[in-house]
Amino acid sequence: MNEQELGARSAAIIKNGFYANIATCRNDQPWNTPVTAMADENLDLYWSSWTEAVHSHNIQSNPRVFVTLYDSTRARGTNNLRCLYLRCEAAVVTSRDEGRRAHALVYPEEAIDLDGFFDQGLRRFYRARPTQAWLNCLSERQVGPNTIDMRTELPVAAIRAAI
């Protein structure tokens, strides 16, 4: 597959999946959290979380996160080019304009009080901005003695172009 095709495959994974795993780390302690994450047209991923959640504290201390998105309905061993790995920089959303955009993505059909995501609110919107991306290029059944890597790196720009 060429970069354009890999970008389109990655964009499809993002568009068709609502769930992401957000891996964070603080004080050498790893943490992984499933969230509902939605991407905007720039490939920024947004989700909402409680301010006291472990991953929320971790992001405040260390903005480097690793995100995986994949098709959980696939048959085992058939994940070739169906899992997207993203190295990202994450941050809490502090702008109300960006908060409105995040709300429209994460809660598209719900009216919520945006104030609950700022100031004294108990939740926040978070953004993860991808800096590197990979698709798995082999399923576990295809790994052999000469396998060097199960993933193929692709430019984040190729995914953005396909979103």
N, C-alpha and C positions, 0 to 999 in steps of 0.2 A: 504494500500500500504506500502511496505517496503521502506527503505532508497534508495535502488538502483532504484526502480520504481519511487519514488518521484524525485530523481536526474535526471532520464531520462525524466520525464515529464517537469521538470524545464529547462533542456537543450533544449528540443523541443520548448518551449516558446521563449527562447533566439535565437535559430537558425531561427525560423519562423517569428519573429517580428523584425522590424527594428526600431521601435519607442519606446522611453523610456521617462518617466517623471523623471526629476531630481529635487528633492526638496532640497533647500538650505535655509540657514538662516544667517542673519548678524544683529547685534544690535537688536535682538528680532523681526526682521521683516522677516517672511517667504516668500519664493518665489518658484514657481514651473515652470519648463520650459520643453517643449517637444523638444526632440532632436532625430536625427538618431544616434543610438548607436550600435556598433558592438563589439562582444566579441572575445577575442583571446583564445588560447588553455588553458590559465591559468584562464579564466573567468574574466580577466580584461576587463572592458567596455571602449570603446574609442568613442569620438565624437569630432567635431570641433565647435568652437564658436568664435564670435567676442570678442576681449579682453575687450571691454567696456560694454558688456552685464551684466545685474544685477547678473545673476548666476555666471559669471566669477569673478566678484568682491567678491561675497559671498564666493566662494571657496578659494580665496586668504586669506580671513579673517577667514574662518571656514571650514576646509576640510571635516567635517562630512556631508554626504549627504544621502538621502534616494531615492532609485530608484524603480520605478514600471514598469513592462513589462507585457502586457496582450494581449489577442486576442480581438481586437475591433470589429471583425466581428461576434462574437457569439451573440446568442439571449439573451435578457435580462433575468436574473435569472438563466442562465446556465453556470456561471463562475466557478463552482466547479473545483478546481485544474487547473485553467486556468489563474491565476494571480500570478505573482512572485513578491515578495517584497524583496528588498536587502538593508541592511544597509551597507554603504561603506565609505571608506576613499578616497577622490578625490584629484587630483593634476594636475597642468599643466604639460604637457610633455616638459621637458627641453633638453633631449638627442636627437640628430638628428637620431641616430639609432632607438630609440623608435618611433620617429616621422615618420620614413620611414615605420615601422611596422603599426603604426596607419593609415597612408595614405593608405596602401595596404588594410586595413580593411574597412575604411570609404569611400574611393574613389577608389574602385578596378579597374575600367575601365577608370579612368580619369588621364590624365597627369596634374599634378599641380606643381607649383613652390614651393618647400618645404621651400624656404627662406621666403615665405609669412606667415609661421607659427612660425617663430623665429625672434629674434632681433627686428627690427622695423616693422615687419609684423602686420597686423591688426587682424589676427586670431591666434588661438592656438589650438593644440590638447589637450584634457583633458582625464584623466584616472580615473575611479572609480573602486576601488578594494573591492569586497564584504568581509565583516567580519561576517555577519549573513544573513540568508535567511529563508523565509517563503513562503508557498503556501497557498492560501485560501482553506479551506477544506469544507466549506459550501457555498451555494449560499444564497442570501438574502431570498429566498423563503423557505429555510430550517431552518432558525433561529427560535428558540422556547423559551419559558420561562426559560428553563434550560440551554440554550446556555451559555457557558463560554467564548469561543473564536471561531472566524471564520477562524483562521489560524492554520497551523501546521508548527512548526519550523523543518528545516532539515539542516544537516551539509553542509556547503559550499563545503567541499571535495566531497560530493556525487554528486553535480552538476558538479564539475571539472572532476570527473571520467567519466561523461557521455558526456562531450563536445567533 
